[in-house]
Amino acid sequence: MFFEEVENEIYDSTFDSIYYALLEEYKEGSLTIEMLETNIEEQQQILLNGLFEGETKFAYASAA
């Protein structure tokens, strides 16, 4: 149970701060919905690339 609490606290503290920072940028007018959508698409591609690279390295290391 303790591990789950720590995990939730880390997740909340990380993503809540990002959310509020993005919200402030949007309120200031320095961030548009289009920019945010583009950023989301780019981040999704980065995560997919990282996942593929990790799987490839794991498969290579496991085969040795």
N, CA, C, O and CB atoms as a CASP TS submission, in Angstrom:
PFRMAT TS
TARGET T0000
AUTHOR 0000-0000-0000
METHOD Language model
MODEL 1
PARENT N/A
ATOM      1  N   MET     1       0.822  -1.196   0.000  1.00  0.00           N
ATOM      2  CA  MET     1       0.000   0.000   0.000  1.00  0.00           C
ATOM      3  C   MET     1       0.861   1.254   0.000  1.00  0.00           C
ATOM      4  O   MET     1       0.530   2.231  -0.671  1.00  0.00           O
ATOM      5  CB  MET     1      -0.933   0.001   1.201  1.00  0.00           C
ATOM      6  N   PHE     2       1.944   1.239   0.731  1.00  0.00           N
ATOM      7  CA  PHE     2       2.815   2.408   0.801  1.00  0.00           C
ATOM      8  C   PHE     2       3.375   2.765  -0.569  1.00  0.00           C
ATOM      9  O   PHE     2       3.434   3.940  -0.931  1.00  0.00           O
ATOM     10  CB  PHE     2       3.957   2.159   1.782  1.00  0.00           C
ATOM     11  N   PHE     3       3.790   1.744  -1.342  1.00  0.00           N
ATOM     12  CA  PHE     3       4.348   1.997  -2.669  1.00  0.00           C
ATOM     13  C   PHE     3       3.325   2.688  -3.570  1.00  0.00           C
ATOM     14  O   PHE     3       3.674   3.605  -4.313  1.00  0.00           O
ATOM     15  CB  PHE     3       4.818   0.684  -3.311  1.00  0.00           C
ATOM     16  N   GLU     4       2.073   2.256  -3.509  1.00  0.00           N
ATOM     17  CA  GLU     4       1.021   2.869  -4.322  1.00  0.00           C
ATOM     18  C   GLU     4       0.806   4.333  -3.952  1.00  0.00           C
ATOM     19  O   GLU     4       0.566   5.166  -4.826  1.00  0.00           O
ATOM     20  CB  GLU     4      -0.284   2.097  -4.163  1.00  0.00           C
ATOM     21  N   GLU     5       0.890   4.643  -2.679  1.00  0.00           N
ATOM     22  CA  GLU     5       0.734   6.029  -2.240  1.00  0.00           C
ATOM     23  C   GLU     5       1.872   6.901  -2.762  1.00  0.00           C
ATOM     24  O   GLU     5       1.644   8.018  -3.226  1.00  0.00           O
ATOM     25  CB  GLU     5       0.674   6.102  -0.710  1.00  0.00           C
ATOM     26  N   VAL     6       3.089   6.388  -2.683  1.00  0.00           N
ATOM     27  CA  VAL     6       4.247   7.135  -3.181  1.00  0.00           C
ATOM     28  C   VAL     6       4.126   7.312  -4.687  1.00  0.00           C
ATOM     29  O   VAL     6       4.378   8.396  -5.213  1.00  0.00           O
ATOM     30  CB  VAL     6       5.573   6.412  -2.821  1.00  0.00           C
ATOM     31  N   GLU     7       3.742   6.247  -5.377  1.00  0.00           N
ATOM     32  CA  GLU     7       3.587   6.313  -6.828  1.00  0.00           C
ATOM     33  C   GLU     7       2.561   7.379  -7.216  1.00  0.00           C
ATOM     34  O   GLU     7       2.808   8.180  -8.117  1.00  0.00           O
ATOM     35  CB  GLU     7       3.166   4.942  -7.386  1.00  0.00           C
ATOM     36  N   ASN     8       1.420   7.390  -6.542  1.00  0.00           N
ATOM     37  CA  ASN     8       0.381   8.378  -6.842  1.00  0.00           C
ATOM     38  C   ASN     8       0.846   9.791  -6.532  1.00  0.00           C
ATOM     39  O   ASN     8       0.540  10.726  -7.272  1.00  0.00           O
ATOM     40  CB  ASN     8      -0.886   8.069  -6.056  1.00  0.00           C
ATOM     41  N   GLU     9       1.579   9.947  -5.450  1.00  0.00           N
ATOM     42  CA  GLU     9       2.078  11.280  -5.078  1.00  0.00           C
ATOM     43  C   GLU     9       3.064  11.796  -6.118  1.00  0.00           C
ATOM     44  O   GLU     9       3.003  12.964  -6.502  1.00  0.00           O
ATOM     45  CB  GLU     9       2.747  11.241  -3.689  1.00  0.00           C
ATOM     46  N   ILE    10       3.967  10.943  -6.573  1.00  0.00           N
ATOM     47  CA  ILE    10       4.935  11.346  -7.596  1.00  0.00           C
ATOM     48  C   ILE    10       4.222  11.697  -8.893  1.00  0.00           C
ATOM     49  O   ILE    10       4.524  12.713  -9.520  1.00  0.00           O
ATOM     50  CB  ILE    10       5.967  10.228  -7.842  1.00  0.00           C
ATOM     51  N   TYR    11       3.276  10.856  -9.294  1.00  0.00           N
ATOM     52  CA  TYR    11       2.522  11.110 -10.523  1.00  0.00           C
ATOM     53  C   TYR    11       1.780  12.438 -10.427  1.00  0.00           C
ATOM     54  O   TYR    11       1.862  13.271 -11.329  1.00  0.00           O
ATOM     55  CB  TYR    11       1.530   9.963 -10.800  1.00  0.00           C
ATOM     56  N   ASP    12       1.058  12.628  -9.328  1.00  0.00           N
ATOM     57  CA  ASP    12       0.283  13.854  -9.163  1.00  0.00           C
ATOM     58  C   ASP    12       1.178  15.087  -9.129  1.00  0.00           C
ATOM     59  O   ASP    12       0.869  16.092  -9.769  1.00  0.00           O
ATOM     60  CB  ASP    12      -0.548  13.781  -7.892  1.00  0.00           C
ATOM     61  N   SER    13       2.268  15.024  -8.398  1.00  0.00           N
ATOM     62  CA  SER    13       3.137  16.196  -8.280  1.00  0.00           C
ATOM     63  C   SER    13       3.801  16.527  -9.610  1.00  0.00           C
ATOM     64  O   SER    13       4.040  17.697  -9.911  1.00  0.00           O
ATOM     65  CB  SER    13       4.204  15.964  -7.208  1.00  0.00           C
ATOM     66  N   THR    14       4.096  15.519 -10.398  1.00  0.00           N
ATOM     67  CA  THR    14       4.728  15.747 -11.699  1.00  0.00           C
ATOM     68  C   THR    14       3.732  16.334 -12.692  1.00  0.00           C
ATOM     69  O   THR    14       3.990  17.378 -13.291  1.00  0.00           O
ATOM     70  CB  THR    14       5.312  14.439 -12.249  1.00  0.00           C
ATOM     71  N   PHE    15       2.612  15.675 -12.865  1.00  0.00           N
ATOM     72  CA  PHE    15       1.691  16.076 -13.920  1.00  0.00           C
ATOM     73  C   PHE    15       0.795  17.243 -13.522  1.00  0.00           C
ATOM     74  O   PHE    15       0.353  17.999 -14.387  1.00  0.00           O
ATOM     75  CB  PHE    15       0.843  14.909 -14.318  1.00  0.00           C
ATOM     76  N   ASP    16       0.521  17.401 -12.239  1.00  0.00           N
ATOM     77  CA  ASP    16      -0.238  18.575 -11.814  1.00  0.00           C
ATOM     78  C   ASP    16       0.553  19.842 -12.099  1.00  0.00           C
ATOM     79  O   ASP    16      -0.009  20.826 -12.579  1.00  0.00           O
ATOM     80  CB  ASP    16      -0.588  18.487 -10.318  1.00  0.00           C
ATOM     81  N   SER    17       1.844  19.830 -11.810  1.00  0.00           N
ATOM     82  CA  SER    17       2.655  21.028 -12.042  1.00  0.00           C
ATOM     83  C   SER    17       2.758  21.344 -13.530  1.00  0.00           C
ATOM     84  O   SER    17       2.753  22.512 -13.916  1.00  0.00           O
ATOM     85  CB  SER    17       4.057  20.849 -11.446  1.00  0.00           C
ATOM     86  N   ILE    18       2.852  20.317 -14.364  1.00  0.00           N
ATOM     87  CA  ILE    18       2.889  20.529 -15.815  1.00  0.00           C
ATOM     88  C   ILE    18       1.558  21.104 -16.289  1.00  0.00           C
ATOM     89  O   ILE    18       1.526  22.037 -17.091  1.00  0.00           O
ATOM     90  CB  ILE    18       3.202  19.203 -16.559  1.00  0.00           C
ATOM     91  N   TYR    19       0.466  20.543 -15.790  1.00  0.00           N
ATOM     92  CA  TYR    19      -0.865  21.022 -16.176  1.00  0.00           C
ATOM     93  C   TYR    19      -1.038  22.493 -15.810  1.00  0.00           C
ATOM     94  O   TYR    19      -1.485  23.293 -16.632  1.00  0.00           O
ATOM     95  CB  TYR    19      -1.960  20.176 -15.500  1.00  0.00           C
ATOM     96  N   TYR    20      -0.689  22.842 -14.595  1.00  0.00           N
ATOM     97  CA  TYR    20      -0.864  24.227 -14.159  1.00  0.00           C
ATOM     98  C   TYR    20       0.064  25.175 -14.910  1.00  0.00           C
ATOM     99  O   TYR    20      -0.316  26.315 -15.180  1.00  0.00           O
ATOM    100  CB  TYR    20      -0.618  24.342 -12.660  1.00  0.00           C
ATOM    101  N   ALA    21       1.258  24.735 -15.249  1.00  0.00           N
ATOM    102  CA  ALA    21       2.169  25.578 -16.032  1.00  0.00           C
ATOM    103  C   ALA    21       1.599  25.820 -17.430  1.00  0.00           C
ATOM    104  O   ALA    21       1.642  26.941 -17.937  1.00  0.00           O
ATOM    105  CB  ALA    21       3.569  24.923 -16.130  1.00  0.00           C
ATOM    106  N   LEU    22       1.063  24.762 -18.051  1.00  0.00           N
ATOM    107  CA  LEU    22       0.450  24.927 -19.368  1.00  0.00           C
ATOM    108  C   LEU    22      -0.787  25.820 -19.299  1.00  0.00           C
ATOM    109  O   LEU    22      -1.023  26.628 -20.197  1.00  0.00           O
ATOM    110  CB  LEU    22       0.079  23.565 -19.954  1.00  0.00           C
ATOM    111  N   LEU    23      -1.563  25.675 -18.251  1.00  0.00           N
ATOM    112  CA  LEU    23      -2.748  26.499 -18.072  1.00  0.00           C
ATOM    113  C   LEU    23      -2.370  27.976 -17.950  1.00  0.00           C
ATOM    114  O   LEU    23      -3.036  28.837 -18.526  1.00  0.00           O
ATOM    115  CB  LEU    23      -3.528  26.046 -16.834  1.00  0.00           C
ATOM    116  N   GLU    24      -1.308  28.267 -17.205  1.00  0.00           N
ATOM    117  CA  GLU    24      -0.851  29.650 -17.063  1.00  0.00           C
ATOM    118  C   GLU    24      -0.377  30.212 -18.400  1.00  0.00           C
ATOM    119  O   GLU    24      -0.667  31.362 -18.731  1.00  0.00           O
ATOM    120  CB  GLU    24       0.276  29.736 -16.028  1.00  0.00           C
ATOM    121  N   GLU    25       0.356  29.398 -19.173  1.00  0.00           N
ATOM    122  CA  GLU    25       0.814  29.853 -20.488  1.00  0.00           C
ATOM    123  C   GLU    25      -0.374  30.142 -21.397  1.00  0.00           C
ATOM    124  O   GLU    25      -0.358  31.107 -22.162  1.00  0.00           O
ATOM    125  CB  GLU    25       1.737  28.802 -21.135  1.00  0.00           C
ATOM    126  N   TYR    26      -1.393  29.311 -21.312  1.00  0.00           N
ATOM    127  CA  TYR    26      -2.586  29.524 -22.121  1.00  0.00           C
ATOM    128  C   TYR    26      -3.299  30.816 -21.711  1.00  0.00           C
ATOM    129  O   TYR    26      -3.743  31.582 -22.567  1.00  0.00           O
ATOM    130  CB  TYR    26      -3.538  28.327 -21.992  1.00  0.00           C
ATOM    131  N   LYS    27      -3.404  31.050 -20.418  1.00  0.00           N
ATOM    132  CA  LYS    27      -4.059  32.267 -19.929  1.00  0.00           C
ATOM    133  C   LYS    27      -3.289  33.517 -20.336  1.00  0.00           C
ATOM    134  O   LYS    27      -3.887  34.558 -20.611  1.00  0.00           O
ATOM    135  CB  LYS    27      -4.201  32.217 -18.408  1.00  0.00           C
ATOM    136  N   GLU    28      -1.953  33.415 -20.374  1.00  0.00           N
ATOM    137  CA  GLU    28      -1.110  34.547 -20.764  1.00  0.00           C
ATOM    138  C   GLU    28      -1.164  34.791 -22.270  1.00  0.00           C
ATOM    139  O   GLU    28      -0.781  35.860 -22.744  1.00  0.00           O
ATOM    140  CB  GLU    28       0.335  34.308 -20.327  1.00  0.00           C
ATOM    141  N   GLY    29      -1.635  33.808 -23.012  1.00  0.00           N
ATOM    142  CA  GLY    29      -1.712  33.953 -24.463  1.00  0.00           C
ATOM    143  C   GLY    29      -0.466  33.478 -25.191  1.00  0.00           C
ATOM    144  O   GLY    29      -0.354  33.649 -26.405  1.00  0.00           O
ATOM    145  N   SER    30       0.474  32.882 -24.459  1.00  0.00           N
ATOM    146  CA  SER    30       1.700  32.412 -25.105  1.00  0.00           C
ATOM    147  C   SER    30       1.586  30.964 -25.583  1.00  0.00           C
ATOM    148  O   SER    30       2.546  30.411 -26.120  1.00  0.00           O
ATOM    149  CB  SER    30       2.871  32.544 -24.148  1.00  0.00           C
ATOM    150  N   LEU    31       0.421  30.352 -25.392  1.00  0.00           N
ATOM    151  CA  LEU    31       0.185  28.974 -25.821  1.00  0.00           C
ATOM    152  C   LEU    31      -1.203  28.894 -26.436  1.00  0.00           C
ATOM    153  O   LEU    31      -2.191  29.303 -25.827  1.00  0.00           O
ATOM    154  CB  LEU    31       0.327  27.971 -24.629  1.00  0.00           C
ATOM    155  N   THR    32      -1.264  28.364 -27.646  1.00  0.00           N
ATOM    156  CA  THR    32      -2.553  28.195 -28.308  1.00  0.00           C
ATOM    157  C   THR    32      -2.949  26.724 -28.296  1.00  0.00           C
ATOM    158  O   THR    32      -2.123  25.846 -28.046  1.00  0.00           O
ATOM    159  CB  THR    32      -2.503  28.732 -29.757  1.00  0.00           C
ATOM    160  N   ILE    33      -4.202  26.475 -28.565  1.00  0.00           N
ATOM    161  CA  ILE    33      -4.680  25.093 -28.634  1.00  0.00           C
ATOM    162  C   ILE    33      -3.947  24.353 -29.752  1.00  0.00           C
ATOM    163  O   ILE    33      -3.600  23.182 -29.595  1.00  0.00           O
ATOM    164  CB  ILE    33      -6.220  25.049 -28.864  1.00  0.00           C
ATOM    165  N   GLU    34      -3.711  25.021 -30.871  1.00  0.00           N
ATOM    166  CA  GLU    34      -3.005  24.391 -31.985  1.00  0.00           C
ATOM    167  C   GLU    34      -1.584  23.997 -31.585  1.00  0.00           C
ATOM    168  O   GLU    34      -1.111  22.915 -31.932  1.00  0.00           O
ATOM    169  CB  GLU    34      -2.970  25.333 -33.193  1.00  0.00           C
ATOM    170  N   MET    35      -0.908  24.883 -30.854  1.00  0.00           N
ATOM    171  CA  MET    35       0.449  24.572 -30.394  1.00  0.00           C
ATOM    172  C   MET    35       0.426  23.391 -29.440  1.00  0.00           C
ATOM    173  O   MET    35       1.305  22.530 -29.488  1.00  0.00           O
ATOM    174  CB  MET    35       1.090  25.795 -29.710  1.00  0.00           C
ATOM    175  N   LEU    36      -0.575  23.347 -28.575  1.00  0.00           N
ATOM    176  CA  LEU    36      -0.692  22.257 -27.616  1.00  0.00           C
ATOM    177  C   LEU    36      -0.956  20.931 -28.331  1.00  0.00           C
ATOM    178  O   LEU    36      -0.364  19.910 -27.982  1.00  0.00           O
ATOM    179  CB  LEU    36      -1.811  22.552 -26.608  1.00  0.00           C
ATOM    180  N   GLU    37      -1.837  20.943 -29.322  1.00  0.00           N
ATOM    181  CA  GLU    37      -2.117  19.722 -30.093  1.00  0.00           C
ATOM    182  C   GLU    37      -0.881  19.239 -30.830  1.00  0.00           C
ATOM    183  O   GLU    37      -0.616  18.038 -30.878  1.00  0.00           O
ATOM    184  CB  GLU    37      -3.252  19.966 -31.092  1.00  0.00           C
ATOM    185  N   THR    38      -0.118  20.170 -31.408  1.00  0.00           N
ATOM    186  CA  THR    38       1.123  19.807 -32.093  1.00  0.00           C
ATOM    187  C   THR    38       2.114  19.197 -31.107  1.00  0.00           C
ATOM    188  O   THR    38       2.764  18.194 -31.404  1.00  0.00           O
ATOM    189  CB  THR    38       1.744  21.039 -32.783  1.00  0.00           C
ATOM    190  N   ASN    39       2.222  19.811 -29.935  1.00  0.00           N
ATOM    191  CA  ASN    39       3.131  19.306 -28.904  1.00  0.00           C
ATOM    192  C   ASN    39       2.733  17.898 -28.474  1.00  0.00           C
ATOM    193  O   ASN    39       3.595  17.039 -28.289  1.00  0.00           O
ATOM    194  CB  ASN    39       3.142  20.247 -27.690  1.00  0.00           C
ATOM    195  N   ILE    40       1.431  17.658 -28.313  1.00  0.00           N
ATOM    196  CA  ILE    40       0.956  16.327 -27.915  1.00  0.00           C
ATOM    197  C   ILE    40       1.332  15.297 -28.976  1.00  0.00           C
ATOM    198  O   ILE    40       1.811  14.211 -28.648  1.00  0.00           O
ATOM    199  CB  ILE    40      -0.579  16.335 -27.691  1.00  0.00           C
ATOM    200  N   GLU    41       1.115  15.635 -30.242  1.00  0.00           N
ATOM    201  CA  GLU    41       1.466  14.711 -31.327  1.00  0.00           C
ATOM    202  C   GLU    41       2.961  14.411 -31.333  1.00  0.00           C
ATOM    203  O   GLU    41       3.367  13.262 -31.510  1.00  0.00           O
ATOM    204  CB  GLU    41       1.044  15.293 -32.683  1.00  0.00           C
ATOM    205  N   GLU    42       3.776  15.440 -31.140  1.00  0.00           N
ATOM    206  CA  GLU    42       5.227  15.246 -31.115  1.00  0.00           C
ATOM    207  C   GLU    42       5.641  14.376 -29.936  1.00  0.00           C
ATOM    208  O   GLU    42       6.478  13.486 -30.089  1.00  0.00           O
ATOM    209  CB  GLU    42       5.947  16.596 -31.051  1.00  0.00           C
ATOM    210  N   GLN    43       5.068  14.622 -28.764  1.00  0.00           N
ATOM    211  CA  GLN    43       5.410  13.833 -27.582  1.00  0.00           C
ATOM    212  C   GLN    43       4.985  12.376 -27.738  1.00  0.00           C
ATOM    213  O   GLN    43       5.695  11.470 -27.301  1.00  0.00           O
ATOM    214  CB  GLN    43       4.758  14.435 -26.341  1.00  0.00           C
ATOM    215  N   GLN    44       3.834  12.149 -28.356  1.00  0.00           N
ATOM    216  CA  GLN    44       3.389  10.779 -28.600  1.00  0.00           C
ATOM    217  C   GLN    44       4.368  10.058 -29.515  1.00  0.00           C
ATOM    218  O   GLN    44       4.674   8.886 -29.294  1.00  0.00           O
ATOM    219  CB  GLN    44       1.979  10.768 -29.212  1.00  0.00           C
ATOM    220  N   GLN    45       4.862  10.748 -30.540  1.00  0.00           N
ATOM    221  CA  GLN    45       5.823  10.131 -31.453  1.00  0.00           C
ATOM    222  C   GLN    45       7.134   9.838 -30.736  1.00  0.00           C
ATOM    223  O   GLN    45       7.746   8.795 -30.968  1.00  0.00           O
ATOM    224  CB  GLN    45       6.073  11.038 -32.666  1.00  0.00           C
ATOM    225  N   ILE    46       7.567  10.740 -29.875  1.00  0.00           N
ATOM    226  CA  ILE    46       8.797  10.529 -29.109  1.00  0.00           C
ATOM    227  C   ILE    46       8.652   9.305 -28.205  1.00  0.00           C
ATOM    228  O   ILE    46       9.570   8.492 -28.103  1.00  0.00           O
ATOM    229  CB  ILE    46       9.140  11.785 -28.267  1.00  0.00           C
ATOM    230  N   LEU    47       7.491   9.176 -27.546  1.00  0.00           N
ATOM    231  CA  LEU    47       7.260   8.020 -26.680  1.00  0.00           C
ATOM    232  C   LEU    47       7.240   6.720 -27.473  1.00  0.00           C
ATOM    233  O   LEU    47       7.793   5.714 -27.030  1.00  0.00           O
ATOM    234  CB  LEU    47       5.949   8.183 -25.920  1.00  0.00           C
ATOM    235  N   LEU    48       6.607   6.734 -28.643  1.00  0.00           N
ATOM    236  CA  LEU    48       6.583   5.539 -29.482  1.00  0.00           C
ATOM    237  C   LEU    48       7.987   5.168 -29.947  1.00  0.00           C
ATOM    238  O   LEU    48       8.349   3.992 -29.955  1.00  0.00           O
ATOM    239  CB  LEU    48       5.668   5.754 -30.691  1.00  0.00           C
ATOM    240  N   ASN    49       8.778   6.166 -30.334  1.00  0.00           N
ATOM    241  CA  ASN    49      10.153   5.902 -30.766  1.00  0.00           C
ATOM    242  C   ASN    49      10.971   5.322 -29.617  1.00  0.00           C
ATOM    243  O   ASN    49      11.745   4.384 -29.810  1.00  0.00           O
ATOM    244  CB  ASN    49      10.815   7.191 -31.293  1.00  0.00           C
ATOM    245  N   GLY    50      10.795   5.882 -28.424  1.00  0.00           N
ATOM    246  CA  GLY    50      11.518   5.375 -27.260  1.00  0.00           C
ATOM    247  C   GLY    50      11.118   3.951 -26.914  1.00  0.00           C
ATOM    248  O   GLY    50      11.960   3.128 -26.557  1.00  0.00           O
ATOM    249  N   LEU    51       9.830   3.669 -27.023  1.00  0.00           N
ATOM    250  CA  LEU    51       9.351   2.315 -26.760  1.00  0.00           C
ATOM    251  C   LEU    51       9.948   1.334 -27.757  1.00  0.00           C
ATOM    252  O   LEU    51      10.416   0.263 -27.370  1.00  0.00           O
ATOM    253  CB  LEU    51       7.821   2.263 -26.816  1.00  0.00           C
ATOM    254  N   PHE    52       9.934   1.690 -29.031  1.00  0.00           N
ATOM    255  CA  PHE    52      10.495   0.823 -30.065  1.00  0.00           C
ATOM    256  C   PHE    52      11.989   0.603 -29.845  1.00  0.00           C
ATOM    257  O   PHE    52      12.483  -0.519 -29.965  1.00  0.00           O
ATOM    258  CB  PHE    52      10.250   1.421 -31.454  1.00  0.00           C
ATOM    259  N   GLU    53      12.706   1.680 -29.522  1.00  0.00           N
ATOM    260  CA  GLU    53      14.147   1.565 -29.289  1.00  0.00           C
ATOM    261  C   GLU    53      14.431   0.681 -28.080  1.00  0.00           C
ATOM    262  O   GLU    53      15.352  -0.135 -28.106  1.00  0.00           O
ATOM    263  CB  GLU    53      14.772   2.955 -29.087  1.00  0.00           C
ATOM    264  N   GLY    54      13.638   0.845 -27.018  1.00  0.00           N
ATOM    265  CA  GLY    54      13.817   0.011 -25.830  1.00  0.00           C
ATOM    266  C   GLY    54      13.556  -1.439 -26.112  1.00  0.00           C
ATOM    267  O   GLY    54      14.297  -2.304 -25.646  1.00  0.00           O
ATOM    268  N   GLU    55      12.504  -1.732 -26.876  1.00  0.00           N
ATOM    269  CA  GLU    55      12.194  -3.124 -27.232  1.00  0.00           C
ATOM    270  C   GLU    55      13.293  -3.726 -28.083  1.00  0.00           C
ATOM    271  O   GLU    55      13.654  -4.891 -27.918  1.00  0.00           O
ATOM    272  CB  GLU    55      10.859  -3.208 -27.974  1.00  0.00           C
ATOM    273  N   THR    56      13.823  -2.924 -28.997  1.00  0.00           N
ATOM    274  CA  THR    56      14.899  -3.402 -29.865  1.00  0.00           C
ATOM    275  C   THR    56      16.151  -3.731 -29.054  1.00  0.00           C
ATOM    276  O   THR    56      16.763  -4.780 -29.255  1.00  0.00           O
ATOM    277  CB  THR    56      15.224  -2.355 -30.939  1.00  0.00           C
ATOM    278  N   LYS    57      16.528  -2.848 -28.151  1.00  0.00           N
ATOM    279  CA  LYS    57      17.706  -3.081 -27.317  1.00  0.00           C
ATOM    280  C   LYS    57      17.500  -4.292 -26.409  1.00  0.00           C
ATOM    281  O   LYS    57      18.421  -5.082 -26.201  1.00  0.00           O
ATOM    282  CB  LYS    57      18.022  -1.835 -26.476  1.00  0.00           C
ATOM    283  N   PHE    58      16.277  -4.435 -25.863  1.00  0.00           N
ATOM    284  CA  PHE    58      15.985  -5.579 -25.006  1.00  0.00           C
ATOM    285  C   PHE    58      16.097  -6.876 -25.798  1.00  0.00           C
ATOM    286  O   PHE    58      16.677  -7.851 -25.321  1.00  0.00           O
ATOM    287  CB  PHE    58      14.583  -5.448 -24.387  1.00  0.00           C
ATOM    288  N   ALA    59      15.542  -6.885 -27.002  1.00  0.00           N
ATOM    289  CA  ALA    59      15.596  -8.095 -27.825  1.00  0.00           C
ATOM    290  C   ALA    59      17.053  -8.441 -28.173  1.00  0.00           C
ATOM    291  O   ALA    59      17.440  -9.609 -28.156  1.00  0.00           O
ATOM    292  CB  ALA    59      14.759  -7.908 -29.121  1.00  0.00           C
ATOM    293  N   TYR    60      17.842  -7.431 -28.483  1.00  0.00           N
ATOM    294  CA  TYR    60      19.252  -7.647 -28.812  1.00  0.00           C
ATOM    295  C   TYR    60      20.015  -8.174 -27.613  1.00  0.00           C
ATOM    296  O   TYR    60      20.799  -9.116 -27.736  1.00  0.00           O
ATOM    297  CB  TYR    60      19.892  -6.354 -29.311  1.00  0.00           C
ATOM    298  N   ALA    61      19.791  -7.568 -26.446  1.00  0.00           N
ATOM    299  CA  ALA    61      20.492  -7.997 -25.235  1.00  0.00           C
ATOM    300  C   ALA    61      20.061  -9.394 -24.802  1.00  0.00           C
ATOM    301  O   ALA    61      20.874 -10.157 -24.280  1.00  0.00           O
ATOM    302  CB  ALA    61      20.245  -7.004 -24.103  1.00  0.00           C
ATOM    303  N   SER    62      18.798  -9.734 -25.012  1.00  0.00           N
ATOM    304  CA  SER    62      18.287 -11.041 -24.625  1.00  0.00           C
ATOM    305  C   SER    62      18.792 -12.152 -25.537  1.00  0.00           C
ATOM    306  O   SER    62      18.911 -13.305 -25.124  1.00  0.00           O
ATOM    307  CB  SER    62      16.777 -11.025 -24.628  1.00  0.00           C
ATOM    308  N   ALA    63      19.085 -11.791 -26.770  1.00  0.00           N
ATOM    309  CA  ALA    63      19.524 -12.798 -27.747  1.00  0.00           C
ATOM    310  C   ALA    63      20.984 -13.179 -27.541  1.00  0.00           C
ATOM    311  O   ALA    63      21.416 -14.238 -27.995  1.00  0.00           O
ATOM    312  CB  ALA    63      19.321 -12.280 -29.173  1.00  0.00           C
ATOM    313  N   ALA    64      21.736 -12.341 -26.873  1.00  0.00           N
ATOM    314  CA  ALA    64      23.177 -12.570 -26.719  1.00  0.00           C
ATOM    315  C   ALA    64      23.482 -13.722 -25.797  1.00  0.00           C
ATOM    316  O   ALA    64      24.649 -14.037 -25.568  1.00  0.00           O
ATOM    317  CB  ALA    64      23.850 -11.331 -26.204  1.00  0.00           C
TER
END
